[in-house]
Amino acid sequence: MRKAACHDSTHTTQQLIIQQSPLMKSLNRRHLRSSWVEVCQVIDGFSGRSVDGSHDIGPIPDIRKIEKKVRELWEKNAVFVYRDGEGPLYVIDTPPPTTSGILHCGHVMHYVEFDIMARFKRMQGYRVLFPIGFDCDGLPIEVKAEQLYNVTKGDVPREKFKAMCWDLVNKWVRRQTEQLKAIGMSVDWTKKYLTMTDDYIRKTQIAFITLYKKGLIYRAAHPIFWCSRCQTALAKEEIEYKIKRGKMVYIKFKIVGSDESIIVATTRPELLPAIQAILVHPDDERYISIVGKEVLVPIFAKRVRIISDDEVDPSFGTGAVMVCTFGDVQDVKWMYKHKLSITKAIDETGRMTSICGDYAGLHVEEARDKIINDLRAQGYLVKEEEIKHEIGVCWRCGTPVELIVSEQWFIKMTHIKDRLLKAADDIKWVPDYYKTRYKNWVHGLLWDWCISRQRIFGVPIPAWICDRCGREVVAEIEQLPCDPVRDKPPVKRCPYCGGQLRGCTDILDTWVSSSLTPLYITGWPDPSYKEKFPISLRPQAHDNIHRWHFYSILMSLLLTGRLPYHLTMISGHGLDPKGVKMSKSKGNVIIPDEVIEEYGADALRVWAASVTVGDDARFDWSMVRFGRRFAVKLWNIARFCSMFMMPSLNIDIDKAVLNPIDRWILTKLSILITEVTDHMENFRFNKALFSIYEFTWHDLADDYLEMVKYRLYEDSNEADVSARVTLYVVLLNVIKLLSPIMPFITEEIYQRLFREYEGDVSISVSKWPSAVLIDEEALKEGELIRQVISSIRREKARRGIPLSKEVAELHLYTTNDKSAYALEKNVECIARTLK
């Protein structure tokens, strides 16, 4: 074999000759030449034994049987049940899944991320309060019920429609519960809640009444977003925007008393009957001479003024825009700014109103086409352009929304806009860059939050309206939960005018109830809630920053004056393998049940953990398969260790006389523990996973186990004890580090090999590892030996010499005294590892 040499000009070169000893040649070759996996099959005659009394834990069992067994263990021993007591507290506000369908792998990615943190904190000694809720009320459920039963909310009696919704809720709560348990969510199932139970409704109505009495809730007629399909008002936060093909039409308006005209470009010609003014920029020289004049509205023979406004963009279209009630949010701003009148051209069903003349009763798109044709026929249409533009649609059904004036309930929030902005900096964000999205949203707030919905399945607004004076009376706390449609008011007559009171038929926006989860899980309004509030962690997806996140901050500030949580972890979207967001309507979802059936829950969790928190991520089958291979590798490592390892319960590792190679791997382990702990604390789960993988697969399996086999196959001696204890310590700490990510396989290994000695009922409640041993010299020495062995193996491979073939003599050269000493001290390790 070629001589390996290191050079150092300040030292004399030393030569170390390694020869095969007679003992090496006499050892059973099947022991020495087998890989460590193959050695697992050779169990007779070994002096070592596993801690559970057997020589070999056997091949990896059926993963589904392991998962079932482990879940039963957790449940039987109430492993994740929260208990009051001493110690630090960690509270997680679990995002309640909407109970309108099955969970897909996009959900799994999100839920696994914060379950990892829950498990990590539990092992660090925190009392983890980790409840689970289900979001049951509002449009998502109603829309599903209407689709399933082919009805609308008005087709059946109110209570029957509620019963239809409840049937769906109960079905999906059961199904989602099964799915969440299957992926190993370590939530406290004794603290499960639904947002439509009497207790949750009661607390939501208490919040309403509290804010009403503070003067923060009011009822008024105001422009609001309206979905004609869902027949309800929507908040701005519930509007999504999509790009759609359309037409930009250029319309000629004749100036009254003149032969002149002005051309206006618009995408909403159907709003001509609701036009209130034409606006131009005050510095636009094209229009300075006609500001203040009136124009005739084509077809409708209506007169409106030309007004200057510095918010007009002179470069868009012709630089002249028509203000209608209402085409968009900017129209609303201009309406208030210039004190314009309001006329209603589109009603709640999406049809044109009576002011539209011949177009009354037509759907919006029908009216648009007909008006364009009539403008063309009468000579008012200058030109048309095909364009792509952004339109607002309902967040649940995708129907284009309209802005109409309607009497609704509102929560005041623009008055605390500055405090809402400050909240962004007072809360820690993971990743931090999502803070900007929140701030941009708050900066764009224009009006108060419309919280009333003209739907049925939700939290009833606890108020009665006077038929005579129109004022409202809210319920007393003692009446809650209540439904004013069915329940009597707290007084017989209106206290203001003596009129008859009728129950409010509106329900609260679903985000009112869901925004209260941080308060609900801590026990509000009981004063004891302050012991757990603000909560530690709010995980959520980035598409809900302007909804659940924003509203939770708002409601907490208004009700308590405090922020709801210290830290928010923002997850990305799970995408399909092609990079498209998973969506049941697109048919591109991957159901976790299918993945678990073939590869196991741990493999699926490995994919979820491999994603950088905050990033959108494609579902990666190769990463799932890697997770499965890693689970098998871990089991095989544990199987090998089970035949030799010895508990370290009465040994002070730091002071024990250990073999240098054992001290090397323990130092590597300690470095890993420190590194992984830091990654976990900072939500870098992907880096934690791959650090553990590198150590387990390469440092432990490829290097260390190969270097200690010859010591383990002989009768017990001091070196043997050192290796056996080291195996115990390393394997125990590795499965602890992996437990938050791969809870099933690590639990099974723990139960088989460690529980008897460690005492903890589950690895999930065992102590998180801390550094075992730091020996810088052993680290350098071990790395040298590992590199020498690896170099020699590579040389054998280069020369085509089988790795199992014995080498009679090996010459190593070094000019470094320390290296020479280290090599000489580890001659046996090198020789016998290389055979």
C-alpha positions in Angstrom: 0.0 0.0 0.0 1.2 3.6 -0.7 2.7 5.4 2.2 0.7 8.3 3.6 2.7 11.3 4.7 2.2 14.7 6.4 4.9 17.4 6.1 6.0 20.0 8.6 9.4 21.7 8.0 10.0 22.3 11.7 9.9 18.6 12.7 11.8 15.5 11.7 9.7 13.1 9.8 8.6 10.1 11.8 7.6 6.8 10.3 5.0 4.5 11.9 4.7 1.0 10.6 1.5 -0.9 11.2 1.5 -4.7 10.8 -1.3 -7.1 11.1 -1.2 -8.9 14.4 -1.8 -12.6 14.8 -4.8 -11.9 16.9 -6.4 -9.9 14.0 -5.8 -12.7 11.6 -7.3 -15.3 13.9 -10.5 -13.3 14.6 -13.6 -14.7 13.0 -13.7 -13.1 9.6 -17.4 -12.9 9.4 -17.3 -10.5 12.4 -14.6 -8.3 11.0 -15.6 -8.2 7.3 -19.3 -7.8 7.7 -20.9 -4.3 7.5 -22.4 -3.2 10.8 -25.9 -4.0 9.5 -24.8 -7.5 8.7 -23.2 -7.9 12.1 -26.7 -7.3 13.6 -27.5 -10.8 12.3 -24.7 -12.4 14.2 -25.7 -12.6 17.8 -24.7 -16.0 19.2 -21.6 -16.0 21.3 -21.3 -12.2 22.0 -20.4 -11.2 25.5 -22.5 -8.1 25.3 -26.3 -7.8 25.9 -28.9 -5.1 25.4 -30.3 -3.2 28.3 -33.7 -4.9 27.9 -32.1 -8.3 28.5 -31.9 -9.5 24.9 -29.0 -9.5 22.4 -30.9 -8.0 19.5 -34.0 -5.9 19.2 -34.5 -7.4 15.7 -35.3 -5.8 12.4 -37.5 -2.7 12.2 -41.2 -3.6 12.8 -44.1 -2.5 10.7 -44.0 1.3 11.0 -47.8 1.5 11.2 -47.9 -0.9 14.1 -45.2 1.2 15.8 -47.3 4.4 15.3 -50.4 2.8 16.7 -48.6 1.4 19.7 -46.9 4.8 20.4 -50.1 6.8 20.2 -51.7 4.4 22.6 -48.8 4.9 25.0 -49.1 8.7 24.8 -52.8 8.5 25.4 -52.7 6.0 28.2 -50.1 7.9 30.1 -51.6 11.4 29.4 -48.1 12.4 28.2 -49.3 15.7 26.6 -52.0 16.7 29.1 -51.2 20.1 30.6 -50.9 20.3 34.4 -50.6 23.4 36.6 -47.5 23.4 38.8 -44.0 24.8 39.1 -41.7 25.5 36.3 -41.7 27.9 33.2 -44.8 28.0 31.1 -45.0 27.9 27.3 -48.4 28.5 25.7 -49.1 27.8 22.0 -52.2 29.2 20.3 -52.8 26.4 17.8 -54.4 27.6 14.6 -57.9 26.0 14.5 -58.3 24.3 11.2 -61.5 25.2 9.3 -63.8 22.2 9.5 -64.9 22.3 5.9 -62.8 19.5 4.5 -59.9 17.1 4.8 -56.4 18.3 5.8 -53.7 18.1 3.1 -49.9 18.0 3.2 -49.8 21.8 3.1 -51.5 21.8 6.5 -49.2 19.1 7.7 -46.1 21.2 6.9 -47.5 24.1 9.0 -48.7 21.9 12.0 -45.5 19.9 12.2 -43.4 23.0 12.4 -44.9 24.2 15.6 -45.4 20.7 17.0 -41.6 20.4 16.8 -41.4 23.5 19.0 -43.9 22.2 21.5 -42.1 18.9 21.9 -38.7 20.7 22.2 -40.0 23.1 24.9 -41.6 20.2 26.8 -38.3 18.4 26.8 -36.6 21.5 28.1 -38.8 21.4 31.2 -41.5 23.8 30.2 -45.1 23.2 31.2 -46.5 23.3 27.7 -50.1 24.4 27.2 -50.9 23.2 23.7 -54.7 23.1 23.1 -56.4 22.3 19.9 -59.4 24.1 18.5 -61.6 23.8 15.4 -62.9 26.8 13.5 -66.6 25.9 12.9 -68.5 29.1 12.1 -69.0 31.4 9.2 -68.8 31.3 5.5 -66.5 28.4 5.0 -69.0 26.0 6.6 -72.1 27.6 5.1 -70.7 27.6 1.6 -69.8 23.9 1.9 -73.3 23.1 3.3 -75.0 24.9 0.4 -72.9 23.0 -2.1 -73.4 19.6 -0.5 -77.1 19.9 0.0 -77.7 22.1 -3.1 -79.6 24.8 -1.2 -79.0 28.4 -0.2 -79.4 29.7 3.3 -82.9 31.0 2.5 -84.2 27.8 1.0 -84.7 26.0 4.3 -85.7 27.1 7.8 -82.9 28.7 9.8 -82.6 25.9 12.4 -82.6 23.2 9.7 -79.8 25.0 7.9 -77.8 25.2 11.2 -78.3 21.4 11.6 -76.9 20.9 8.1 -73.8 22.9 9.1 -73.4 21.0 12.3 -73.5 17.7 10.5 -70.6 18.9 8.4 -68.7 20.3 11.4 -69.0 17.1 13.4 -67.9 15.0 10.4 -64.8 17.0 9.7 -63.8 17.5 13.3 -63.7 13.7 13.6 -61.8 13.3 10.4 -59.3 16.1 11.1 -58.8 14.8 14.6 -57.7 11.4 13.2 -55.4 13.1 10.8 -53.7 15.3 13.4 -53.2 12.3 15.7 -51.8 10.3 12.8 -49.0 12.9 12.2 -48.1 12.8 15.9 -49.4 16.2 17.0 -48.6 16.5 20.7 -51.6 18.7 21.6 -53.6 18.3 24.8 -56.8 16.7 23.5 -58.5 17.3 26.8 -58.5 21.0 25.9 -60.1 20.6 22.5 -62.6 23.4 21.7 -64.9 24.3 18.9 -65.7 27.9 18.1 -69.5 27.2 18.0 -69.9 25.6 21.4 -72.0 27.5 24.0 -68.9 28.3 26.0 -67.1 29.8 23.1 -70.2 31.7 21.9 -70.7 33.1 25.4 -67.1 34.5 25.6 -67.3 35.9 22.1 -70.6 37.7 23.0 -69.0 38.9 26.2 -66.2 40.5 24.1 -68.9 42.1 21.9 -70.8 43.6 24.8 -67.6 44.8 26.5 -66.5 46.7 23.4 -70.0 48.0 22.8 -70.2 49.4 26.3 -66.7 51.0 25.8 -68.2 52.8 22.7 -66.0 50.8 20.4 -68.8 49.0 18.5 -71.4 51.0 16.6 -74.1 50.4 13.9 -74.2 52.6 10.9 -74.9 52.8 7.1 -71.5 52.8 5.3 -70.0 51.6 2.1 -69.0 48.0 2.6 -67.9 45.1 0.5 -70.7 42.7 -0.5 -70.7 39.2 -1.9 -73.8 38.7 -4.0 -73.4 34.9 -4.0 -72.9 34.6 -0.2 -75.4 37.4 0.4 -73.3 39.0 3.1 -71.1 41.9 4.0 -67.4 41.3 4.0 -64.5 43.0 5.7 -61.7 44.4 3.5 -59.5 41.7 5.0 -61.7 39.1 3.4 -61.2 40.3 -0.1 -58.8 38.5 -2.3 -57.5 39.9 -5.6 -57.3 38.1 -8.9 -56.1 39.1 -12.3 -58.9 38.9 -14.9 -59.3 39.8 -18.6 -61.5 42.8 -19.2 -62.1 45.9 -21.3 -61.0 49.5 -20.9 -63.5 51.6 -22.7 -63.1 55.3 -23.6 -66.3 57.3 -23.3 -67.0 60.8 -24.6 -68.8 63.2 -22.2 -70.1 66.4 -23.7 -69.4 69.6 -21.7 -72.6 71.5 -21.0 -72.9 74.7 -22.9 -70.0 74.0 -25.2 -69.0 72.1 -28.2 -66.1 70.6 -26.3 -66.0 67.1 -24.8 -63.9 65.1 -22.4 -62.9 61.5 -22.8 -62.9 59.2 -19.7 -61.4 55.7 -19.6 -63.1 53.1 -17.4 -63.5 49.4 -16.8 -66.9 49.8 -15.1 -69.2 51.5 -17.7 -72.2 49.8 -15.9 -71.7 52.3 -13.1 -72.6 55.3 -15.4 -76.0 55.7 -13.7 -74.1 56.1 -10.3 -71.5 58.6 -11.5 -71.2 61.6 -9.2 -68.2 63.6 -10.7 -65.3 63.5 -13.1 -61.9 64.2 -11.5 -58.7 65.5 -13.1 -55.4 66.5 -11.7 -55.1 70.2 -10.9 -51.8 70.5 -12.8 -53.0 68.7 -15.9 -52.9 71.4 -18.5 -55.3 69.5 -20.7 -58.2 70.1 -18.3 -57.4 73.3 -16.4 -59.8 75.3 -18.4 -62.8 73.0 -17.8 -62.5 72.4 -14.1 -65.8 73.4 -12.5 -67.8 72.9 -15.6 -70.6 70.2 -16.0 -70.8 67.3 -18.4 -73.7 65.2 -19.6 -73.5 61.6 -18.7 -74.1 59.5 -21.9 -77.3 57.5 -22.1 -78.5 58.6 -18.7 -78.9 62.4 -19.4 -77.4 63.2 -16.0 -75.2 66.2 -15.2 -72.0 66.0 -13.1 -69.2 68.4 -12.4 -65.5 68.2 -13.3 -63.5 68.5 -10.1 -59.7 68.7 -9.6 -58.0 66.4 -7.1 -54.2 65.8 -6.7 -54.7 62.1 -6.2 -55.6 61.6 -9.8 -52.9 60.0 -11.9 -52.6 62.0 -15.1 -50.8 59.1 -16.9 -53.6 56.6 -16.4 -56.0 56.4 -19.3 -56.9 59.9 -20.4 -56.0 61.4 -17.0 -59.7 61.9 -16.3 -61.6 59.5 -14.0 -65.2 59.1 -13.2 -66.2 58.8 -9.5 -69.1 56.4 -9.0 -70.8 55.0 -5.9 -69.0 52.7 -5.8 -66.4 51.2 -8.2 -63.6 50.8 -5.7 -62.2 52.0 -2.4 -60.8 55.2 -4.0 -64.3 56.2 -5.0 -65.3 55.9 -1.3 -62.4 58.2 -0.3 -63.4 60.8 -3.0 -67.0 60.6 -2.0 -66.3 61.6 1.6 -63.6 64.1 0.6 -65.7 66.0 -1.9 -69.1 65.4 -0.1 -70.6 63.7 -3.1 -74.1 62.1 -3.2 -74.6 58.4 -3.1 -76.8 56.5 -5.6 -77.1 52.7 -5.6 -76.7 51.2 -9.1 -76.2 47.5 -8.0 -78.2 45.7 -5.4 -77.4 42.9 -2.9 -78.2 40.2 -5.5 -75.7 41.6 -8.0 -78.4 43.1 -10.3 -78.9 46.7 -11.6 -81.3 48.8 -9.6 -84.3 50.9 -10.8 -82.2 54.0 -11.3 -80.5 52.2 -14.2 -83.6 52.5 -16.4 -83.7 49.9 -19.2 -80.8 48.0 -17.6 -82.7 47.5 -14.3 -82.7 43.8 -13.3 -79.8 42.8 -15.4 -76.8 41.1 -13.8 -73.7 43.3 -13.7 -71.9 41.6 -16.6 -75.0 41.6 -18.7 -75.5 45.3 -18.1 -71.9 46.1 -18.8 -72.1 44.5 -22.3 -75.4 46.1 -23.1 -74.2 49.6 -22.1 -71.0 49.2 -24.1 -73.1 48.3 -27.2 -75.5 51.2 -26.6 -72.5 53.6 -26.2 -71.1 52.4 -29.5 -74.5 52.8 -31.2 -75.0 56.3 -30.0 -71.5 57.5 -30.8 -70.2 57.9 -27.3 -67.7 55.0 -27.4 -64.3 56.3 -28.6 -62.4 53.1 -28.4 -62.0 49.8 -26.5 -58.9 48.0 -25.2 -58.5 44.4 -24.1 -56.7 44.5 -20.7 -55.8 42.4 -17.7 -56.7 44.0 -14.4 -57.1 43.2 -10.8 -60.5 42.6 -9.3 -61.6 41.9 -5.7 -63.4 38.6 -5.0 -64.9 36.9 -2.0 -62.3 34.9 0.0 -64.6 31.9 0.2 -66.5 31.6 -3.1 -64.5 33.7 -5.5 -67.4 35.8 -6.7 -66.5 39.4 -7.6 -67.5 41.7 -4.8 -69.2 45.1 -5.0 -69.1 48.2 -2.7 -72.6 49.1 -1.6 -74.0 51.2 1.2 -75.6 49.1 3.9 -76.4 49.3 7.6 -73.9 47.1 9.4 -72.1 46.8 12.8 -68.5 48.0 13.0 -65.6 47.9 15.5 -63.6 51.1 15.7 -59.9 50.6 14.9 -58.5 53.5 12.9 -58.1 55.5 16.1 -55.4 53.1 17.3 -53.6 52.7 14.0 -50.3 53.9 15.6 -50.6 51.4 18.3 -51.3 48.6 15.8 -48.1 49.6 13.9 -46.1 49.7 17.1 -47.3 46.1 17.8 -45.3 44.9 14.8 -42.0 45.9 16.6 -43.2 44.7 20.0 -43.8 41.2 18.8 -40.9 38.9 17.6 -41.4 37.6 14.1 -40.1 34.4 12.7 -39.1 35.0 9.9 -38.6 38.7 10.7 -39.3 39.9 7.1 -43.1 39.2 7.4 -43.3 42.1 9.8 -43.2 44.4 6.7 -46.3 42.7 5.3 -48.2 43.4 8.5 -47.1 47.0 8.6 -48.1 47.7 5.0 -51.5 46.3 5.8 -52.0 48.6 8.8 -50.7 51.6 6.9 -53.5 50.9 4.3 -56.4 50.9 6.8 -59.1 53.4 5.7 -62.1 52.6 7.8 -63.4 50.6 10.7 -64.0 46.8 10.7 -67.3 45.6 9.5 -68.1 42.7 11.8 -71.8 41.8 10.9 -72.6 39.1 8.4 -76.0 38.3 6.9 -75.6 34.6 7.4 -76.9 32.0 9.8 -74.2 29.6 11.2 -72.1 31.7 13.5 -72.0 33.6 16.7 -75.3 35.7 17.0 -74.9 39.4 17.5 -76.4 39.7 21.0 -78.6 42.7 20.3 -82.2 43.8 19.6 -83.2 46.7 17.3 -86.1 49.0 18.0 -88.7 49.1 15.2 -89.6 52.7 15.9 -86.4 54.6 16.7 -83.8 52.2 15.3 -81.6 52.1 18.4 -80.2 48.9 19.7 -80.3 47.1 23.1 -77.6 44.6 23.9 -77.9 41.5 26.1 -77.0 41.3 29.7 -74.0 39.0 30.5 -76.3 36.7 32.5 -78.3 35.9 29.3 -75.3 34.6 27.4 -75.0 32.7 25.2 -78.1 34.0 23.5 -79.7 34.1 20.1 -81.9 37.2 19.7 -83.8 35.6 16.9 -85.1 33.1 19.4 -84.5 34.6 22.8 -86.3 37.5 24.5 -84.5 40.9 25.0 -83.4 42.0 28.5 -86.2 44.6 28.5 -89.8 44.4 27.2 -89.7 47.7 25.3 -87.1 50.1 23.8 -85.8 52.1 26.8 -85.4 55.2 24.5 -88.8 55.4 22.8 -90.9 52.5 24.1 -91.0 50.8 20.7 -91.1 47.1 19.9 -87.7 45.3 19.9 -86.9 42.7 17.3 -83.9 40.4 17.5 -80.9 41.1 15.3 -80.6 38.4 12.7 -76.9 39.1 11.8 -74.1 37.0 13.0 -70.5 38.0 13.8 -67.7 37.8 11.3 -65.9 34.5 11.8 -62.7 36.5 12.5 -64.3 38.0 15.6 -64.5 34.7 17.2 -61.3 33.2 15.9 -59.4 36.4 16.9 -60.2 35.6 20.5 -58.3 32.3 20.7 -55.3 33.7 22.6 -57.8 34.9 25.3 -60.0 31.9 25.2 -57.2 29.3 25.8 -55.9 31.2 28.7 -59.3 31.5 30.5 -60.5 35.0 29.7 -62.5 36.8 31.1 -61.7 35.1 34.4 -59.0 37.2 36.0 -56.7 34.1 36.2 -56.2 34.3 32.5 -53.4 36.9 33.2 -51.2 34.1 34.6 -50.9 32.7 31.0 -51.3 35.8 29.0 -49.8 37.0 26.7 -49.1 33.6 25.3 -45.7 32.4 24.2 -46.2 31.4 20.5 -48.7 32.2 17.8 -48.0 30.0 14.7 -49.9 30.8 11.5 -49.6 30.9 7.7 -48.5 34.0 5.9 -51.9 34.4 4.0 -53.5 35.2 7.4 -51.3 38.0 8.5 -53.9 40.5 7.6 -56.8 38.5 9.1 -56.2 36.2 12.0 -52.9 37.8 13.1 -54.1 41.4 12.7 -57.5 40.8 14.3 -56.0 39.0 17.2 -53.8 41.9 18.0 -56.6 44.4 17.5 -59.1 42.5 19.8 -56.5 41.9 22.5 -55.5 45.6 22.6 -59.1 46.7 22.7 -60.2 44.2 25.4 -57.0 44.0 27.6 -54.7 46.8 26.5 -52.0 44.2 25.9 -50.6 42.3 23.0 -51.8 38.7 22.7 -48.5 37.0 22.3 -44.7 37.4 22.4 -43.7 35.7 19.2 -45.4 34.7 16.0 -44.0 32.0 13.7 -45.2 32.5 10.1 -45.3 29.4 7.9 -45.3 29.3 4.1 -47.7 27.4 1.8 -47.4 23.8 1.0 -47.2 23.5 -2.8 -47.7 20.5 -5.1 -44.6 19.0 -6.7 -45.0 21.4 -9.7 -44.9 24.5 -7.4 -48.6 25.3 -7.3 -50.4 26.0 -4.0 -52.3 22.9 -2.9 -56.1 23.4 -3.3 -59.0 21.0 -3.3 -60.7 23.0 -6.0 -57.6 22.5 -8.2 -57.4 18.8 -7.5 -53.7 19.0 -6.7 -53.7 18.2 -3.0 -51.7 15.4 -1.5 -53.5 13.8 1.4 -51.2 12.9 4.4 -53.0 9.6 4.9 -51.7 8.2 1.7 -48.1 9.3 2.5 -48.3 7.8 6.0 -49.7 4.5 4.7 -46.7 3.9 2.5 -43.8 5.7 4.3 -44.9 6.4 7.9 -45.6 9.6 9.8 -42.0 10.2 10.7 -41.0 10.3 7.0 -43.8 12.8 6.3 -42.6 14.9 9.3 -39.0 14.8 8.0 -40.3 16.5 4.8 -42.1 19.1 6.8 -39.0 19.7 9.0 -36.8 20.1 6.0 -38.5 23.2 4.9 -37.2 26.6 6.0 -39.8 28.2 8.2 -41.7 30.9 6.3 -40.9 29.6 2.9 -43.5 28.2 0.4 -42.3 24.7 -0.3 -43.1 22.0 -2.9 -44.1 18.6 -1.6 -41.0 16.5 -2.1 -41.4 12.8 -2.4 -37.7 12.3 -2.4 -37.4 13.9 1.0 -40.2 11.7 2.3 -38.3 8.6 1.0 -35.2 10.0 2.7 -37.1 10.3 5.9 -38.1 6.6 5.6 -34.5 5.6 4.9 -33.3 7.6 7.9 -35.8 5.9 10.2 -34.6 2.5 9.0 -30.9 3.6 9.4 -31.6 4.8 13.0 -33.3 1.6 13.8 -30.4 -0.5 12.5 -27.9 1.7 14.5 -30.1 1.1 17.6 -30.2 -2.6 16.8 -26.4 -2.9 16.7 -26.0 -0.8 19.8 -28.6 -3.0 21.7 -26.2 -5.9 21.5 -23.4 -4.2 23.3 -24.3 -1.0 25.1 -24.2 -0.5 28.8 -26.1 2.0 30.9 -24.1 5.0 32.0 -26.2 5.8 35.1 -23.4 5.6 37.6 -20.6 7.0 35.5 -19.4 10.5 35.4 -18.6 10.8 31.7 -16.5 13.9 32.1 -14.2 12.2 34.6 -14.3 8.6 33.4 -11.2 7.0 31.8 -12.4 6.6 28.3 -10.8 5.5 25.1 -9.7 8.5 22.9 -12.0 7.5 20.1 -14.9 7.4 22.6 -14.0 10.8 23.9 -13.9 12.0 20.3 -17.4 10.8 19.5 -18.7 12.2 22.8 -17.2 15.6 22.0 -18.7 15.5 18.5 -22.0 14.6 20.2 -21.7 17.6 22.6 -21.0 20.0 19.7 -24.0 18.6 18.0 -26.2 19.1 21.0 -25.2 22.7 21.3 -25.7 23.3 17.6 -29.1 21.6 17.4 -30.4 23.4 20.6 -29.5 26.7 19.0 -31.2 25.7 15.7 -34.4 24.6 17.6 -34.5 27.8 19.7 -34.5 29.8 16.5 -36.9 27.7 14.5 -34.2 26.4 12.2 -35.7 22.9 12.2 -34.3 22.1 8.8 -30.8 22.8 9.9 -31.3 20.9 13.2 -32.5 17.9 11.1 -29.6 17.8 8.8 -27.1 18.4 11.5 -28.5 15.3 13.3 -28.5 13.4 10.1 -24.8 14.2 9.3 -23.7 13.1 12.8 -25.9 10.0 12.9 -25.2 8.6 9.4 -21.6 9.6 9.0 -19.8 10.4 12.3 -21.7 7.6 14.2 -22.5 4.9 11.8 -19.8 5.3 9.1 -16.9 6.2 11.4 -17.3 5.5 15.1 -19.1 2.2 14.9 -16.6 0.9 12.4 -13.8 2.0 14.7 -15.1 0.3 17.8 -16.4 -3.0 16.4 -13.2 -4.9 17.2 -13.4 -3.8 20.8 -17.0 -4.9 21.1 -16.5 -8.4 19.7 -14.1 -9.4 22.4 -14.5 -10.3 26.1 -15.2 -7.4 28.4 -12.3 -5.2 29.4 -11.7 -1.6 30.2 -11.8 -0.5 26.6 -14.9 -2.6 26.0 -16.7 -0.9 28.9 -15.7 2.5 27.6 -17.2 1.7 24.2 -20.4 0.1 25.7 -21.1 3.1 27.9 -20.4 5.5 25.0 -22.8 3.7 22.8 -25.5 4.1 25.4 -24.9 7.8 25.9 -24.6 8.6 22.1 -27.7 6.6 21.1 -29.8 8.0 23.9 -28.9 11.6 23.1 -29.3 11.1 19.3 -32.9 9.8 19.7 -33.7 12.7 22.1 -32.5 15.2 19.6 -34.5 13.6 16.9 -37.6 13.1 19.0 -39.4 16.4 18.2 -39.0 15.7 14.5 -39.4 11.9 14.4 -41.4 11.1 17.5 -42.6 7.6 16.6 -39.4 5.7 15.8 -37.5 7.5 18.6 -40.2 6.6 21.1 -40.1 3.0 20.1 -36.4 2.8 20.5 -36.6 4.6 23.9 -39.2 2.2 25.2 -37.3 -0.9 24.1 -33.8 0.2 25.3 -33.9 3.1 27.7 -37.1 3.5 29.6 -36.2 0.9 32.2 -33.0 2.8 33.1 -34.0 6.4 32.5 -37.4 6.2 34.2 -39.3 8.7 32.1 -42.6 7.3 30.9 -41.9 8.7 27.4 -39.0 10.2 25.6 -41.3 13.2 24.9 -41.1 14.2 28.6 -37.4 13.2 29.1 -34.8 15.9 29.6 -33.4 17.7 26.6 -29.8 16.8 26.1 -26.9 19.0 27.3 -23.3 18.8 26.3 -21.7 15.6 27.6 -18.0 16.1 27.2 -15.8 18.6 25.5 -12.3 17.4 24.9 -10.5 19.5 22.3 -7.5 17.2 22.2 -9.6 14.1 21.7 -11.5 15.9 19.0 -8.3 16.6 17.1 -7.0 13.2 17.7 -10.2 11.5 16.7 -10.5 13.6 13.5 -6.9 12.6 12.6 -7.6 8.9 13.1 -10.9 9.1 11.1 -9.1 11.0 8.3 -6.3 8.4 8.2 -8.7 5.5 8.0 -10.8 7.3 5.3 -7.7 8.1 3.3 -6.5 4.5 3.4 -9.9 3.2 2.4 -9.9 5.5 -0.5 -6.5 4.4 -1.5 -7.6 0.7 -1.4 -10.5 1.6 -3.5 -8.3 3.5 -6.0 -6.1 0.5 -6.3 -9.0 -1.9 -6.6 -8.2 -3.7 -3.4 -11.3 -5.0 -1.6 -12.0 -3.1 1.6 -12.2 -6.5 3.4 -8.8 -7.7 2.2 -6.1 -7.7 4.9 -3.0 -5.6 4.3 0.3 -7.0 5.7 2.0 -3.7 6.3 1.2 0.0 6.3 3.6 3.0 6.5 2.4 6.3 7.8 4.6 9.4 7.8 4.2 12.7 9.8 6.4 15.6 10.7 4.2 16.6 13.6 5.1 15.1 17.0 1.6 15.3 18.3 0.2 13.6 15.3 2.9 10.9 15.6 2.0 10.3 19.2 -1.7 10.2 18.4 -1.2 7.7 15.6 1.1 5.5 17.7 -1.4 5.6 20.5 -4.2 4.5 18.1 -2.3 1.9 16.1 -4.6 -0.9 17.1 -7.7 1.1 16.3 -6.4 2.0 12.8 -5.1 -1.5 12.1 -8.1 -3.4 13.3 -10.6 -1.0 11.7 -8.9 -1.5 8.4 -8.6 -5.3 9.0 
